[in-house]
Amino acid sequence: MDSPLLIHPSTTIEIQAKPEIAAKPETSPPFLIGQILIRIALVFAIAAACIVANHTTSNSFEVSVVNAVANTPTGRRFHLMFVSNGKISQFLYSSNKIIEQVIYPTGSFPRKPINHITIHLSGQNLTDMVAVHTGFKPGEFSVVLGHGFLSSENPAIAFRIVLHRAMASVRVWDGPEEVVSAMVEYLAMQATLKTFGTIDARLDGSCWSPGFLRYSESIENGFVARLNQQLRDRYTGLGLLNRSMCEAYKASLTT
């Protein structure tokens, strides 16, 4: 007789799924964020240091003012227009920057040391608009101004032109008078052109004139800067190369 079928109770195994753990958003470790912030800060610090260094290089001299007519209407007007508001220093630094770009185009050109410039407003109307003298110490200069510019139609423009000439005289190395005079005139004209967009383009046939220097600079970029360095090295003559340049300049005036 067949044995009865044994029915085993069914066994159900429930498998419970583990609850899904929500993925945590990826976050940068705190030290990594700190490093990034430090690098950004360093970039800004270096940029700021470069700006300050450039500013210091151009404006590394002090400016003093001596007003010989301070108790007169002329002296008070000068003080109000240019001294009390810091304009005189601003104008000098601006002129210096323009002139430096011409005579010191790269760091390979040694700079004439300038530590202190004293502006003297004279009580007399001088024959020349401005006279520049070296001081008792190296790097010190005195700039003596007549007060005629205050009577011009636009005293501010007249004053800036006078300071362009003064700063050019300070910046150019000493040398033969005709060479230095041509350099000062040329640099003053360049500063005036940069400031006001126009110049009095006076040309003549002299080989030492602003016209000759402008022509030479157009033919050989950096000519004026190299000439200034030759003055520093006690340049005493025109030189064969410059003579040929001079002849070419004279020929250009007749064509």
ZIRAHU-V438891 format. One record per residue. RES is the residue in one small letter. PHI is phi as a letter, one per 30 degrees, with the letter a starting at -180 (999 if undefined). PSI is psi in whole degrees, -180 to 180 (999 if undefined). OMEGA is omega in whole degrees, -180 to 180 (none if undefined). Layout:
res/phi/psi/omega
RES/PHI/PSI/OMEGA
RES/PHI/PSI/OMEGA
This chain:
res/phi/psi/omega
m/999/131/-177
d/d/141/177
s/d/142/179
p/d/146/179
l/d/131/177
l/d/125/-180
i/c/111/180
h/d/135/178
p/d/136/-178
s/d/143/179
t/c/124/180
t/c/123/179
i/c/115/179
e/c/125/177
i/c/111/-179
q/d/126/179
a/d/137/177
k/d/135/179
p/e/135/-180
e/d/133/178
i/c/122/-178
a/d/135/-180
a/d/132/179
k/d/137/177
p/d/139/-180
e/d/131/178
t/b/147/179
s/d/138/177
p/e/147/-179
p/e/-37/-178
f/d/-32/180
l/d/-43/177
i/d/-41/179
g/d/-41/179
q/d/-41/180
i/d/-45/180
l/d/-38/179
i/d/-42/-180
r/d/-42/178
i/d/-43/179
a/d/-38/179
l/d/-40/179
v/e/-46/179
f/d/-37/-180
a/d/-42/179
i/d/-43/179
a/d/-43/179
a/d/-39/180
a/d/-39/179
c/d/-42/179
i/d/-45/180
v/d/-40/-179
a/d/-44/178
n/d/-42/180
h/d/-42/-179
t/d/-38/-180
t/d/-43/-178
s/d/-33/-174
n/c/46/-174
s/c/16/177
f/b/153/179
e/c/154/180
v/b/128/175
s/b/155/-179
v/b/131/174
v/c/116/-177
n/c/103/-176
a/d/-13/-179
v/b/38/-174
a/e/-30/-176
n/c/13/178
t/c/163/176
p/e/-38/179
t/d/-46/-180
g/d/-40/179
r/d/-37/178
r/d/-43/178
f/e/-45/-179
h/d/-43/-178
l/d/-40/-174
m/d/-33/-169
f/b/-21/-174
v/c/-52/-174
s/d/-27/-179
n/c/6/178
g/i/9/-177
k/d/-36/-175
i/d/-41/177
s/d/-42/180
q/d/-45/-180
f/d/-42/-180
l/d/-45/-180
y/d/-38/179
s/d/-45/178
s/d/-44/-179
n/d/-42/-179
k/d/-43/-180
i/d/-45/-178
i/d/-39/178
e/d/-36/-180
q/d/-26/-180
v/d/-48/-172
i/c/-12/175
y/b/66/-176
p/d/-25/177
t/b/170/180
g/d/-8/-179
s/d/-10/180
f/c/113/179
p/d/136/-177
r/c/143/174
k/d/125/-176
p/d/131/177
i/b/119/-180
n/c/-35/-173
h/a/132/175
i/b/125/177
t/c/123/178
i/c/121/178
h/c/120/171
l/c/112/-175
s/d/155/175
g/d/0/-179
q/c/155/172
n/d/108/-176
l/d/153/177
t/d/-46/175
d/c/149/-180
m/d/-34/-175
v/a/145/175
a/b/135/-178
v/c/132/180
h/b/147/174
t/d/149/-179
g/d/-172/-179
f/d/-29/-179
k/c/152/177
p/e/137/178
g/i/3/178
e/c/138/-179
f/b/147/175
s/c/129/178
v/c/114/-178
v/c/124/-177
l/c/139/165
g/d/164/-177
h/c/16/-180
g/d/-30/-178
f/d/-24/180
l/d/-17/180
s/c/0/-178
s/d/169/-179
e/d/-37/178
n/b/91/-176
p/e/-35/-178
a/d/-45/179
i/d/-45/179
a/e/-40/-179
f/d/-41/180
r/d/-39/178
i/d/-41/177
v/d/-43/-180
l/d/-32/174
h/e/-46/-179
r/d/-42/180
a/d/-46/-178
m/d/-35/176
a/d/-41/178
s/d/-38/179
v/d/-41/-173
r/d/-32/-176
v/d/136/177
w/d/155/179
d/d/153/180
g/l/-165/177
p/e/138/-172
e/e/-43/-177
e/d/-34/179
v/d/-46/-180
v/d/-43/-180
s/d/-42/179
a/d/-41/179
m/d/-46/-179
v/d/-45/-180
e/d/-44/-179
y/d/-48/-178
l/d/-38/177
a/d/-40/178
m/d/-40/179
q/d/-41/179
a/d/-39/178
t/d/-41/178
l/d/-44/180
k/d/-34/-175
t/d/-44/-172
f/c/-9/177
g/i/9/179
t/a/153/177
i/b/162/173
d/d/98/-173
a/d/81/179
r/d/121/-180
l/c/143/172
d/b/175/-174
g/d/4/-179
s/d/143/178
c/d/-11/173
w/b/83/-179
s/b/161/176
p/e/-36/179
g/d/-43/179
f/d/-43/180
l/d/-39/178
r/d/-42/178
y/d/-47/-178
s/d/-39/179
e/d/-35/179
s/d/-28/179
i/d/-43/-179
e/b/101/180
n/e/128/-178
g/j/5/-179
f/e/-46/-177
v/d/-39/178
a/d/-43/179
r/d/-37/178
l/d/-41/179
n/d/-38/177
q/d/-33/175
q/d/-35/175
l/d/-41/178
r/e/-36/-179
d/c/23/177
r/i/49/176
y/d/133/-174
t/b/-9/-176
g/b/173/-177
l/d/-39/179
g/i/150/-175
l/d/-42/-179
l/d/-43/-179
n/d/-31/177
r/d/-43/178
s/d/-36/177
m/d/-38/180
c/d/-44/179
e/d/-39/178
a/d/-38/178
y/d/-45/179
k/d/-40/179
a/d/-34/-179
s/d/-25/-179
l/d/-19/-177
t/c/-5/-178
t/c/999/none
